Amino acid sequence: MTLLLTILTALLAASLLIALVVSLFLILRTLQSVRKYIEKINWGVRAIEKETEMLGGVETLNGGLTALAGGLESVAAHFTNVDANVGGVGEALLRG
């Protein structure tokens, strides 16, 4: 009886080991399939990173354009004053 139980235990342990090996092999195949997709995504991200490298200077450009906008507002205010002054001079010349 002990021999029979030992043989059955060995057979069950072997079948458990075989089931574990088969399961791990199936998981490995699935992970390899996923790896292919991850490599494609990684390649795409690298391509996007390479294509958008030049956008790094946009912040500097944006700061410069903001300063320029402030300067142009000042110029616009001066032109408004000049327009008002020229308008007054023009009216005086037309009257005189």
C-alpha positions as CSV (number, residue, x, y, z in Angstrom):
1,M,0.0,0.0,0.0
2,T,2.8,2.4,0.8
3,L,4.5,1.7,-2.5
4,L,1.2,2.4,-4.3
5,L,0.8,5.7,-2.5
6,T,4.4,6.7,-3.2
7,I,3.9,5.9,-6.9
8,L,0.7,7.9,-7.0
9,T,2.4,10.8,-5.2
10,A,5.3,10.7,-7.7
11,L,2.8,10.6,-10.6
12,L,0.8,13.5,-9.2
13,A,4.0,15.5,-8.6
14,A,5.2,14.8,-12.1
15,S,1.8,15.9,-13.6
16,L,1.9,19.0,-11.5
17,L,5.4,19.8,-12.7
18,I,4.4,19.2,-16.3
19,A,1.3,21.4,-15.9
20,L,3.5,24.1,-14.4
21,V,6.0,23.9,-17.3
22,V,3.3,24.0,-19.9
23,S,1.7,27.0,-18.1
24,L,5.0,28.8,-17.9
25,F,5.7,28.1,-21.6
26,L,2.3,29.6,-22.5
27,I,3.0,32.7,-20.4
28,L,6.4,33.0,-22.0
29,R,4.8,32.9,-25.5
30,T,2.3,35.6,-24.5
31,L,5.0,37.8,-23.0
32,Q,7.1,37.4,-26.2
33,S,4.0,38.5,-28.2
34,V,3.5,41.5,-26.0
35,R,7.2,42.3,-26.3
36,K,6.9,42.8,-30.0
37,Y,4.1,45.3,-29.5
38,I,6.1,47.1,-26.8
39,E,9.1,47.3,-29.1
40,K,6.9,48.9,-31.8
41,I,5.5,51.4,-29.4
42,N,9.0,52.2,-28.1
43,W,10.2,52.7,-31.7
44,G,7.3,55.1,-32.3
45,V,7.9,57.1,-29.2
46,R,11.6,57.4,-30.1
47,A,10.6,58.6,-33.6
48,I,8.2,61.2,-32.1
49,E,10.9,62.3,-29.6
50,K,13.4,62.7,-32.5
51,E,10.8,64.7,-34.6
52,T,9.9,67.0,-31.8
53,E,13.5,67.8,-30.6
54,M,13.4,71.1,-32.3
55,L,10.4,72.2,-30.2
56,G,12.7,72.6,-27.2
57,G,13.4,76.2,-28.0
58,V,9.7,77.1,-28.1
59,E,9.8,78.3,-24.5
60,T,12.6,80.7,-25.3
61,L,10.8,81.9,-28.4
62,N,7.6,82.3,-26.4
63,G,9.4,84.5,-23.8
64,G,10.9,86.6,-26.6
65,L,7.6,87.1,-28.3
66,T,6.0,88.0,-25.0
67,A,8.6,90.7,-24.5
68,L,8.1,91.9,-28.1
69,A,4.4,92.1,-27.6
70,G,5.0,94.3,-24.6
71,G,7.2,96.6,-26.7
72,L,4.7,96.7,-29.5
73,E,2.0,97.8,-27.0
74,S,4.2,100.7,-26.0
75,V,4.8,101.6,-29.6
76,A,1.1,101.5,-30.2
77,A,0.5,103.9,-27.3
78,H,3.1,106.3,-28.7
79,F,1.5,106.2,-32.1
80,T,-1.9,106.9,-30.5
81,N,-0.4,110.0,-28.9
82,V,1.2,111.1,-32.2
83,D,-2.1,110.6,-34.0
84,A,-3.9,112.8,-31.4
85,N,-1.2,115.5,-31.6
86,V,-1.1,115.4,-35.4
87,G,-4.9,115.6,-35.5
88,G,-4.8,118.7,-33.3
89,V,-2.1,120.3,-35.4
90,G,-4.0,119.5,-38.6
91,E,-7.2,121.1,-37.3
92,A,-5.2,124.2,-36.3
93,L,-3.7,124.4,-39.8
94,L,-7.0,124.1,-41.4
95,R,-8.5,126.9,-39.3
96,G,-5.5,129.2,-39.9
